[in-house]
Amino acid sequence: MKFWLPYIKAILAMLCWSVTFVWIKVALKTYHPYEITFLRLLMAVLLLFLVQWIGKKAEKVSKKDLQRLMLISFCEPFLYFIGEANGMQFVSPTLGSLVISTIPIFAALGAWFILRERVSPLLLLGLLISCTGVAVMSLAGGDFSANTKGILFLTIAVFAGTFYAILVRDLTHRYSALTIVSWQSLFGLLYFLPLFLLRDGNHFLHVKHSADGLIIIAAMSLFGSVGAFMLFTGVIRELGVVKSNVFTNLIPVFTVVLAFLILGDTLNTLATLGLALTLVGLVLSQYKDLRKLNRKKIISTFRR
């Protein structure tokens, strides 16, 4: 069971992030994107530091590592969200999904070049097949409209997501996921505060607040801003940057399935094929470790 734990955590993290893509459609009926993000982070900060205080789990973070956490938070959630939220206004969902799906590839290149993580041929093949699956799912939309501004914003999101995984890896070996995500959320909240006040502050003061919207945002905070990041931080520590980032391709898979089950969206042949390719690529990328587990089980059986 211990062997499977990182994979279970990775799948749960992607499920948590995926459901927020469905919920945000409800929240956007009342609130603007910056309002939603700011409220998510505010709720996350209050919850995380309350847990630290009640459980007496606060860890002392060195000044150098606080500076690293400030940089990590600047990458994600701040820069990533700025790039994605603004970019998606100027490109089609199809093209946007394709651009964002390149994050695992760039993360693999960055981890290999900067962190010297080993990328085996099978892992690379699984990564490419999985990303191809996401591309095929995106093709189901069929619309590739875009402009330069949208592509530039999405490029910012891609590199922010890439460097987040690379920068956070070392900290995962020194601090708990609770500590990392707490400070990451706090610094992210401070980065978003000026944008929230300047862009959406007036709207937030005068809008007719929705109980459903606030409950959905609270759920997004609990599952997306807290749960998913805490799970994924642990996965990066245990599996490394490359293998953990392959799992991010499960987000569009879960989103498509959840939209089909909850919102009644259609699931056509092309989307189904892309979904299958993504899952096959994911299994291939982890195949070497799975084969090791099977070998250990066989050896253990003979020893008995």
PALOFI-624935 format. One line per 5 residues: number of its first residue (from 1); for each residue x, y, z of C-alpha. Coordinates in steps of 0.001 Angstrom, whole numbers, plus 500000, padded with zeros to 6 digits. Layout:
<sites>
NUM	X,Y,Z ~ ... $
</sites>
This chain:
<sites>
1	500000,500000,500000 ~ 502903,502359,500768 ~ 504086,502082,497149 ~ 500685,503068,495774 ~ 500217,506054,498099 $
6	501984,508684,495901 ~ 499935,507576,492886 ~ 496689,507695,494853 ~ 497591,511184,496108 ~ 498422,512314,492564 $
11	495088,511071,491203 ~ 493157,512679,494075 ~ 495001,515983,493548 ~ 494049,516020,489857 ~ 490450,515141,490734 $
16	490333,518054,493192 ~ 491667,520487,490590 ~ 489349,519103,487911 ~ 486171,519613,489909 ~ 487077,523299,490394 $
21	486875,523768,486590 ~ 483265,522599,486772 ~ 482410,524601,489895 ~ 483866,527847,488570 ~ 481058,528036,486009 $
26	478655,528443,488928 ~ 480817,530969,490784 ~ 481301,533131,487653 ~ 477554,533767,487517 ~ 478018,536164,490461 $
31	481733,536912,490895 ~ 484614,537988,488666 ~ 487771,535826,488253 ~ 489999,537931,490536 ~ 487316,537949,493219 $
36	487061,534172,493090 ~ 490828,533692,493267 ~ 491274,536194,496105 ~ 488460,534654,498163 ~ 489809,531126,497531 $
41	493251,532145,498792 ~ 491852,534083,501763 ~ 489825,531074,502908 ~ 492824,528794,502322 ~ 495156,530987,504393 $
46	492698,531160,507305 ~ 492166,527390,507259 ~ 495826,526392,506846 ~ 497263,528644,509543 ~ 494374,527731,511881 $
51	495269,524049,511424 ~ 498917,524851,512171 ~ 497959,526772,515306 ~ 495470,524225,516667 ~ 497652,521225,515845 $
56	500847,523016,516943 ~ 502423,521984,513637 ~ 504030,525295,512727 ~ 507558,524828,511367 ~ 510220,527515,511509 $
61	511094,528546,507969 ~ 514488,530094,507275 ~ 514729,533546,505705 ~ 516308,532071,502574 ~ 513478,529566,502172 $
66	510853,532263,502754 ~ 512373,534117,499815 ~ 512160,530905,497776 ~ 508492,530538,498813 ~ 507823,534113,497702 $
71	509234,533242,494278 ~ 507282,529966,494148 ~ 504051,531803,495016 ~ 504799,534409,492371 ~ 504951,531574,489814 $
76	501885,529787,491134 ~ 499211,530792,491928 ~ 499952,534407,490856 ~ 501622,534342,487423 ~ 499960,531093,486388 $
81	496487,532425,487045 ~ 497245,535822,485439 ~ 498465,534044,482321 ~ 495686,531473,482111 ~ 492747,533734,483042 $
86	493770,536510,480647 ~ 495003,534214,477896 ~ 491765,532259,477714 ~ 489911,535494,476918 ~ 491785,535829,473607 $
91	492108,532222,472418 ~ 489633,529405,471898 ~ 489241,526770,474648 ~ 490645,524231,472167 ~ 493897,526083,471560 $
96	494124,527119,475221 ~ 493971,523490,476344 ~ 496658,522559,473825 ~ 499044,525246,475059 ~ 498509,524446,478753 $
101	499001,520727,478069 ~ 502643,521428,477176 ~ 503495,522101,480851 ~ 504486,518456,481586 ~ 506839,518503,478587 $
106	508533,521736,479631 ~ 508633,520538,483255 ~ 510408,517364,482114 ~ 512953,519373,480117 ~ 513500,521766,483021 $
111	513853,518969,485578 ~ 516349,517168,483331 ~ 518394,520294,482601 ~ 518244,522086,485982 ~ 517633,519333,488540 $
116	519366,516537,486606 ~ 516358,514244,487021 ~ 516693,511137,484887 ~ 514180,510865,482063 ~ 514045,507296,480729 $
121	512941,506585,477121 ~ 509779,504877,478385 ~ 508929,507813,480639 ~ 509444,510208,477719 ~ 507294,508033,475437 $
126	504501,507883,478026 ~ 504702,511656,478486 ~ 504422,512300,474736 ~ 501503,509849,474301 ~ 499692,511363,477277 $
131	500140,514906,475932 ~ 498976,513702,472509 ~ 495844,512386,474202 ~ 495159,515825,475676 ~ 495712,517346,472227 $
136	493223,514907,470670 ~ 490647,515760,473357 ~ 491188,519431,472537 ~ 490689,518760,468828 ~ 487153,517665,469661 $
141	486411,521377,470098 ~ 487619,522147,466569 ~ 488123,525918,467128 ~ 491706,527247,466929 ~ 491067,530986,466931 $
146	493650,533087,468785 ~ 495652,536287,468779 ~ 499200,537159,469835 ~ 498145,538595,473198 ~ 496352,535380,474161 $
151	499290,533172,473178 ~ 501714,535368,475156 ~ 499557,535206,478282 ~ 499261,531415,478013 ~ 503021,531148,477504 $
156	503429,532962,480824 ~ 501128,530380,482436 ~ 503118,527489,480949 ~ 506465,528751,482224 ~ 504972,529695,485606 $
161	503616,526159,486032 ~ 506931,524687,484898 ~ 509123,526690,487255 ~ 506731,526182,490168 ~ 507358,522424,490104 $
166	511125,522882,489683 ~ 511485,525471,492446 ~ 509313,523709,495026 ~ 511013,520296,494813 ~ 513910,521039,497195 $
171	511577,522547,499789 ~ 509471,519376,499854 ~ 512456,517567,501412 ~ 512806,520161,504194 ~ 509264,521139,505115 $
176	505848,519534,505339 ~ 503231,520076,502642 ~ 501167,521998,505214 ~ 503963,524517,505761 ~ 504727,524974,502063 $
181	501102,525407,500966 ~ 500337,527737,503911 ~ 503094,530192,502978 ~ 502445,529763,499269 ~ 498787,530699,499801 $
186	499679,533668,502030 ~ 502152,535163,499559 ~ 499747,534440,496690 ~ 497009,536288,498600 ~ 499285,539324,499059 $
191	500197,539343,495365 ~ 496532,539255,494352 ~ 495372,541895,496859 ~ 496194,544945,494662 ~ 494589,543323,491603 $
196	491498,542416,493614 ~ 491128,545962,494957 ~ 491841,547758,491675 ~ 490001,545469,489263 ~ 487131,543936,491219 $
201	486967,545739,494578 ~ 484116,548030,493554 ~ 482170,545145,492041 ~ 482616,543060,495188 ~ 481252,545878,497384 $
206	478133,546421,495297 ~ 477313,542982,493902 ~ 474349,541088,495277 ~ 476218,538260,496987 ~ 475126,534708,496322 $
211	475110,532029,499013 ~ 475541,529365,496321 ~ 478471,531258,494828 ~ 480224,531680,498185 ~ 479693,528007,499091 $
216	481141,526971,495723 ~ 484167,529250,496255 ~ 484656,527765,499739 ~ 484580,524272,498193 ~ 487063,525369,495501 $
221	489334,526693,498230 ~ 489133,523496,500280 ~ 489594,521078,497376 ~ 491662,523134,494909 ~ 493725,525657,496875 $
226	494307,523468,499946 ~ 493732,519782,499252 ~ 495145,519526,495734 ~ 498286,521555,496461 ~ 499023,519662,499666 $
231	498624,516325,497911 ~ 500643,517366,494857 ~ 503475,518828,496945 ~ 503899,515429,498575 ~ 503803,513725,495165 $
236	506623,515950,493860 ~ 508708,514957,496888 ~ 508103,511242,496367 ~ 508037,510898,492571 ~ 510065,513883,491368 $
241	509102,516691,489009 ~ 508833,514720,485766 ~ 506704,511778,486898 ~ 504435,513920,489046 ~ 503744,516418,486251 $
246	502588,513681,483865 ~ 499579,513302,486167 ~ 498470,516868,485363 ~ 497202,515469,482055 ~ 494480,513779,484103 $
251	492913,517199,484767 ~ 491278,517492,481312 ~ 490299,513806,481530 ~ 488484,514290,484834 ~ 487060,517632,483683 $
256	485557,516064,480546 ~ 484080,513173,482537 ~ 482727,515424,485307 ~ 481242,517845,482763 ~ 479581,514842,481091 $
261	478193,513527,484398 ~ 477304,516815,486107 ~ 476680,519357,483340 ~ 475409,516967,480679 ~ 478129,517862,478137 $
266	478534,515492,475193 ~ 481415,513009,474982 ~ 482160,512385,471290 ~ 484423,509795,469653 ~ 487432,512115,469382 $
271	487226,513084,473054 ~ 486943,509426,474052 ~ 489999,508523,471942 ~ 491988,511373,473513 ~ 490939,510252,476969 $
276	492143,506707,476253 ~ 495501,507914,474860 ~ 496066,510104,477915 ~ 495510,507177,480276 ~ 497733,504833,478223 $
281	500532,507401,478229 ~ 500189,507904,481963 ~ 500504,504162,482646 ~ 503537,503907,480330 ~ 505272,506801,482087 $
286	504989,504967,485424 ~ 505519,501460,483990 ~ 509090,501019,485217 ~ 508073,501600,488836 ~ 505003,499406,488469 $
291	507185,496593,487084 ~ 509532,496948,490063 ~ 506569,496598,492418 ~ 505407,493447,490627 ~ 508924,491982,490834 $
296	509079,492683,494570 ~ 505721,490962,495057 ~ 506948,487861,493194 ~ 510162,487722,495243 ~ 508180,488191,498447 $
301	505828,485337,497458 ~ 508719,482899,496802 ~ 510380,483821,500116 ~ 507245,482826,501968 $
</sites>
